[in-house]
Amino acid sequence: MNPEPKKKLPNKKVISSAKFEAKEQFTKSALENLKTENERLFNSLKKSGEIKESKKK
């Protein structure tokens, strides 16, 4: 039986960078979702009359 050749693993720096990128992407996505949800709730409350629009200066 021939042993399978060992695969070369990426170094820690590459792995850390990939993890950072994944976290950053997740954070950006979560932030976008929160902004969208906030706008939707705000518009819903405005339509129902729960809150009144204030004039911006």
KEBA-517451 format. One record per residue (C-alpha): residue number from 1; y, z, x. Coordinates in steps of 0.2 Angstrom, whole numbers. Example, Ala and Ser with C-alpha at 12.3 -4.5 7.8 and 13.67 -1.06 7.14 Angstrom:
2
vogu; north; up; east
1; -22; 39; 62
2; -5; 36; 68
END
This chain:
57
vogu; north; up; east
1; 0; 0; 0
2; 17; -5; 7
3; 30; 9; 5
4; 46; 2; -4
5; 61; 0; 7
6; 74; 14; 5
7; 89; 8; -4
8; 105; 12; 5
9; 116; 25; -5
10; 135; 23; -6
11; 144; 36; 4
12; 153; 51; -4
13; 170; 43; -3
14; 165; 28; -14
15; 156; 39; -26
16; 171; 51; -28
17; 182; 36; -30
18; 172; 29; -44
19; 171; 46; -53
20; 190; 47; -51
21; 192; 30; -59
22; 180; 34; -73
23; 190; 50; -77
24; 206; 41; -76
25; 200; 28; -88
26; 194; 41; -100
27; 210; 50; -99
28; 221; 35; -102
29; 209; 30; -117
30; 210; 48; -124
31; 229; 48; -123
32; 230; 31; -132
33; 219; 38; -146
34; 230; 54; -147
35; 246; 44; -148
36; 239; 32; -161
37; 232; 47; -172
38; 249; 56; -170
39; 258; 40; -176
40; 246; 38; -191
41; 248; 56; -196
42; 266; 56; -194
43; 268; 40; -205
44; 256; 48; -218
45; 267; 63; -219
46; 283; 53; -221
47; 275; 43; -235
48; 269; 58; -244
49; 286; 66; -243
50; 280; 81; -233
51; 293; 78; -219
52; 309; 69; -219
53; 315; 57; -206
54; 329; 64; -195
55; 343; 53; -189
56; 342; 50; -170
57; 358; 52; -160
END
